[in-house]
Amino acid sequence: MRHKGVTPDMERQKSRAVSLGEFELLSSFIYRKTGIRLESQKLYFLTTRVNKRMDIVQAESVADYIRILRFGDPDGREFQNLINLLTVNETYFFRDFPQLQAFAEHCLDEVITRKIKEGNRKLKIWSAPCSSGEEPYTLAVILHAMIDNVDDWEVEILASDIDQNILKLAEGAVYDNRRVRDVPPEYLSRFFQRRRDGKYLVNPEIRRMVTFEHLNLSDAMVIRKRKGFDFIFCRNLLIYFDDISRKNLVDQFYIALNPGGYIFLGSSESISRISTAFRVKRKGGYFVYYK
Ligand SMILES: C[S@@+](CC[C@H](N)C(=O)[O-])C[C@H]1O[C@@H](n2cnc3c(N)ncnc32)[C@H](O)[C@@H]1O
């Protein structure tokens, strides 16, 4: 027998679909708190993530879930759970090799030489955002490989991300074949342990150099406290931000860098379109931006 009119099942489906109005509400809420701009083609993506959270918190409708986010989440825990599902965490070791080569062979060498002359053996690097840790561990491997007696240096690699789940993975430091495919073989055998299950564990001397922190990069108050960096890597984040949040963040990074310090963005992100504060030069056939 065919049902006539609206069935309870159809009602339920309707209340689980994020309407255009709800999408507007949710996406501007997310944007204000994180800087992440969700375009309208992300409606299905947002719906599936919101539905997942609705099942867990037992919200009866999307409207009900939005009410929880706005009025029933004083410590922001539910908002954080939603954000953990919305972030795009794609990353791998030695991503954008030519850029890392410019960093390793030219910029790092210049900063190290200057610091040795000044009698200053501190080096501070920020991997923001770090996702599951491949980027900050890559930087630590490069420091080990490039600096003579790296243990004589006080090295601090701050690795931060907004996604708490991905930070747990980063701290575990275990990676499958796909993630390490671009690690030069001599570094793979020197800085990783191959485990029985075929996965790779990053060696303790590399792990020790990296400190993970849960940070929201669009929270200017939090970012303002970070200072004195020689290098900031902010790769493959700004593509998810709009022009205003990009500029705000890059302005903060400028303040956080030491004079002569370098900033590296992802290959599809251009500093010169965002800020005129940085100076640019060619290093090893690569354009690099510095303060
Ligand atoms: C594509 S990954 C980039 C990882 C690495 N930098 C790379 O290039 O391989 C982007 C990361 O940005 C993080 N993210 C997004 N919005 C953020 C925010 N407001 N504050 C901090 N991290 C954020 C996501 O959780 C995600 O792990």
The ligand as an ORCA input file, in Angstrom:
! r2SCAN-3c Opt
* xyz 0 1
  C      45.341     20.717      5.004
  S      45.911     20.760      6.671
  C      47.525     21.442      6.426
  C      48.600     20.710      7.211
  C      50.052     21.095      6.852
  N      50.331     22.472      7.183
  C      50.357     20.818      5.403
  O      50.464     21.767      4.613
  O      50.506     19.659      5.023
  C      44.948     22.106      7.315
  C      44.806     22.087      8.831
  O      44.303     23.355      9.275
  C      43.604     23.147     10.475
  N      42.787     24.343     10.776
  C      41.677     24.784     10.133
  N      41.216     25.918     10.698
  C      42.070     26.209     11.725
  C      42.119     27.252     12.697
  N      41.219     28.230     12.733
  N      43.108     27.220     13.622
  C      44.051     26.224     13.596
  N      44.043     25.222     12.704
  C      43.062     25.208     11.778
  C      42.823     21.886     10.197
  O      42.414     21.240     11.380
  C      43.827     21.070      9.371
  O      44.502     20.120     10.166
*
